Amino acid sequence: MTVPSGWFEWHDRYGDPRDPLAARLRHVRGHLDDALRAAAPGPIRLVSMCAGQGHDVLGVVPRHPRAPDVRALLVERDERNVAAARQTTMESGAPGVQVVAADASRASVYRDHVPAHIVVACGIFGHLERDDQLRFIAQLPALCAPGARVVWTRDPQQSDHLRAAFEAAGFLQRAFGPTDPEARYGAGVHELVGDGAPYDPDAVLFTFLSDAPGDGPRHRMGPRVDVDTSSRPAGRVGGEPRPQEAT
Ligand SMILES: C[S@@+](CC[C@H](N)C(=O)[O-])C[C@H]1O[C@@H](n2cnc3c(N)ncnc32)[C@H](O)[C@@H]1O
């Protein structure tokens, strides 16, 4: 039996249009729409890592003029999210979308979808240690076709080193925002303008450290705060889910 991770309920926030996470989703969908429109004629390979319930990709691809060209792979490890994404895929009629229950950190899972034209890495960077974030970005060219776009998210106040790492890996920033100092959710688009790199199916791309929302490197780095854990729900290790948590 799978222990519920809390990552299924995390998606409820997308249902509240005033929630900043819902605003982030609107940005991400806009970037995906642009990326699909900008794609060269012919097949478009799209991979979404740690895809959750697929609100971003499945909110754009099914009704997009380029939908018939899209072969998308959504990789997610929480089985309830996988089931939800498959249900949406079926209901929205997107035959080119495949949802798999797998570890998105393994390059081997993308074997049949690389080099990709669009890579979606949303809700990941906030759950990696800093060095791992940089290693992950450095490995992205090995998954990308020339001109590929990576759509990603991170708290804008925590993103300078990520944008520098994209640049060092041969990507050009196409978009990043919002830049408002109060904003906790940012979405970026980087386009591969440098050379790609050889695909290595044995590569491990990142180590996702949060077993549940509210648990992860960002929270462990803060000052230690002693809390009464006696009433904490099972499965929420390392802190309660934070409604405004940036991912
Ligand atoms: C913050 S949520 C983001 C979901 C989605 N990308 C979005 O932005 O709406 C992180 C997701 O990553 C999934 N996840 C964590 N580690 C994973 C792994 N190694 N492989 C696949 N999915 C993973 C979790 O189950 C969760 O659904």
The ligand as an SDF file (V2000), in Angstrom:
LIG
                    3D

 27 29  0  0  0  0  0  0  0  0999 V2000
    5.3770   20.8170   -5.9920 C   0  0  0  0  0  0  0  0  0  0  0  0
    4.5590   19.4910   -6.7970 S   0  0  0  0  0  0  0  0  0  0  0  0
    4.5460   20.0900   -8.4720 C   0  0  0  0  0  0  0  0  0  0  0  0
    3.5590   19.3870   -9.3620 C   0  0  0  0  0  0  0  0  0  0  0  0
    3.4690   19.9740  -10.7720 C   0  0  0  0  0  0  0  0  0  0  0  0
    4.7320   19.9590  -11.4530 N   0  0  0  0  0  0  0  0  0  0  0  0
    2.9440   21.3830  -10.7210 C   0  0  0  0  0  0  0  0  0  0  0  0
    3.7370   22.3350  -10.7580 O   0  0  0  0  0  0  0  0  0  0  0  0
    1.7140   21.5440  -10.6510 O   0  0  0  0  0  0  0  0  0  0  0  0
    5.8750   18.2790   -6.8370 C   0  0  0  0  0  0  0  0  0  0  0  0
    5.4590   16.9390   -7.4150 C   0  0  0  0  0  0  0  0  0  0  0  0
    6.6230   16.1380   -7.6170 O   0  0  0  0  0  0  0  0  0  0  0  0
    6.3020   14.7810   -7.3590 C   0  0  0  0  0  0  0  0  0  0  0  0
    7.5740   14.0780   -7.1810 N   0  0  0  0  0  0  0  0  0  0  0  0
    8.4540   14.2180   -6.1600 C   0  0  0  0  0  0  0  0  0  0  0  0
    9.5510   13.4740   -6.3780 N   0  0  0  0  0  0  0  0  0  0  0  0
    9.3630   12.8440   -7.5630 C   0  0  0  0  0  0  0  0  0  0  0  0
   10.1530   11.9570   -8.3410 C   0  0  0  0  0  0  0  0  0  0  0  0
   11.3740   11.5680   -7.9390 N   0  0  0  0  0  0  0  0  0  0  0  0
    9.6520   11.5010   -9.5120 N   0  0  0  0  0  0  0  0  0  0  0  0
    8.4210   11.8960   -9.9230 C   0  0  0  0  0  0  0  0  0  0  0  0
    7.6320   12.7460   -9.2370 N   0  0  0  0  0  0  0  0  0  0  0  0
    8.0910   13.2280   -8.0730 C   0  0  0  0  0  0  0  0  0  0  0  0
    5.3860   14.8700   -6.1620 C   0  0  0  0  0  0  0  0  0  0  0  0
    4.6140   13.7070   -6.0120 O   0  0  0  0  0  0  0  0  0  0  0  0
    4.5450   16.1070   -6.5200 C   0  0  0  0  0  0  0  0  0  0  0  0
    3.3910   15.7430   -7.2270 O   0  0  0  0  0  0  0  0  0  0  0  0
  1  2  1  0
  2  3  1  0
  2 10  1  0
  3  4  1  0
  4  5  1  0
  5  6  1  0
  5  7  1  0
  7  8  2  0
  7  9  1  0
 10 11  1  0
 11 12  1  0
 11 26  1  0
 12 13  1  0
 13 14  1  0
 13 24  1  0
 14 15  1  0
 14 23  1  0
 15 16  2  0
 16 17  1  0
 17 18  1  0
 17 23  2  0
 18 19  1  0
 18 20  2  0
 20 21  1  0
 21 22  2  0
 22 23  1  0
 24 25  1  0
 24 26  1  0
 26 27  1  0
M  CHG  2   2   1   9  -1
M  END
$$$$
